[in-house]
């Protein structure tokens, strides 16, 4: 909870005066599809990501009057160095996934049959930043094809 939720909450509170002074602030949280899709592992992780989704919604409502937009991006599995290292680990425990390979389960649930790439998420983040998307506020946008 501390890493995934509390840090976002506290950082937002610290950033509010600066964003408010700018008159057009923008917060984009990077969350996870686990906030919305159930899995048979990771209840604490998923709960913390769901809390981020609610934080996104409520900050968007509370801070819109200050010209601050708040949105979240909820990607499916993204092949970051940490995910790659975990996928290559031979010591993965079997958390209810066939063969003890969570990465394989994640691939089979995605019609593209693979994990996403960081640049496939960054495009959405870039889109949410400029004034061209200034009417998008309080959205939890999923990045997956399930």
N, C-alpha and C positions, 0 to 999 in steps of 0.2 A: 504494500500500500504506500509506503514511504516513497519509493522510487517512481512508481507509475502515477500516483494520484497526488499525494501531499506536495511533492516537489512542483508539480504543475500549478497547484492551487497557490502555494506561497510565492512562486515566481510571478504569477499573474497579479497578485496583490502588490508586489514590489514594482511591477512594470506599469500598473494602472496610472499613477500620477504622470509619468513620462508620456504614455500613450494619450492620455487625456489632454495634455498640453499640446500635443501635435494636432489634435482635432480630427485625425483620421487614422487611428491606431488599428492594428490588425493582429490577432492572435491565431495561430494555427497549431493545434496540438497534433502530434503524431501518436495515434493510439493503435488499435488492432481490431481486426474482424472478430476477435474473441470477445469483444464487448457485446456482440449481437448474435453470434453463432455458438451454439453449445458443443462442447467437446467432452470426452470422458476423462479428461485430466485438466489440471490448471485452474481450479475453482478460485483461488486467491488472485491469480493473474487476471483471469477473466473478470472477476468482480472489480478489481482496481481499474481495468480498462472501461468497464461499464460506468464506473463513477466518473471517469474522465468525460464520457459522453454526456452525462448529466451536467457536469461542470460547464461543458461547452454550451449547452442549451441555456442554462441559467445565467451565465456571464453574458451571453448574447442579449438576453432580455434586459438584464440590469445595466449593462454598459452601452447599449445602443444610443442612449441619450447623450453620451459623451463622445459619440462618433467612433466608438471602438467596436469592431466586428470580431466575432469569435467563431471559429469553425474547427472541425477535427477531420483528419484523414485516417481511415481505418483500413489499412492494407491486410491482405492475406499474407501468407508466408513470403517474405522477401529474403533473397539470398545475400545477406550481409556476411561479413567475416565471422561473426559469432554463430550465425545459423549454419554456415558452411562447416565450421569447426565441429559443431554439434552433430551435423549430419554425417561427418566422416568418422566420428568417434565409434570405436568398436565396443565401448562400454555403455552404450545406451541401455537403460533398463527397459523392460517391457511394461509400458504403462497402459496395457489393455489394447495395444495395437498389434496386429498380426506380425509376427516376426520381430517384434521389439523395435520397429523402425518407424517412428512418428513421421519422419520426412516422407516416406513412401505413402503413408495414409494421407498426408496433406496433398501430395501430388495427385493421388487418385480422386480426391474430392474436387479438383480443379479441372474443368474440361480442357484447358491448355496442357495439362499433364506436367506442369513444372512450377517451380517457385518463381516469383516475380524478381525483377532486377530493381535496384534502388532508383535508377533513372526512370523507371516506369511509374514510380510514385512521385518523384520530384516534379514532373510535369504538372500534376494536379496542384501541388503546393505553389508552383510558380503562377498558375492560373488564378489561385485564390488571393495572391498578393496585390495586384494592381487595382486601380479604380475601375477597370473594366468589369470586375466581379463585385463591385461595391454593394450590390443588393443581396448578395449571398451572406447570410448571417445565421448562426445557430445550427448549422448543418453538420451532421456526422456522415461523411461521405465514404462509402466503402469502395475499395479497390480490389475487386476479385471477379471471377466469372463463374460462380457456382449456381 
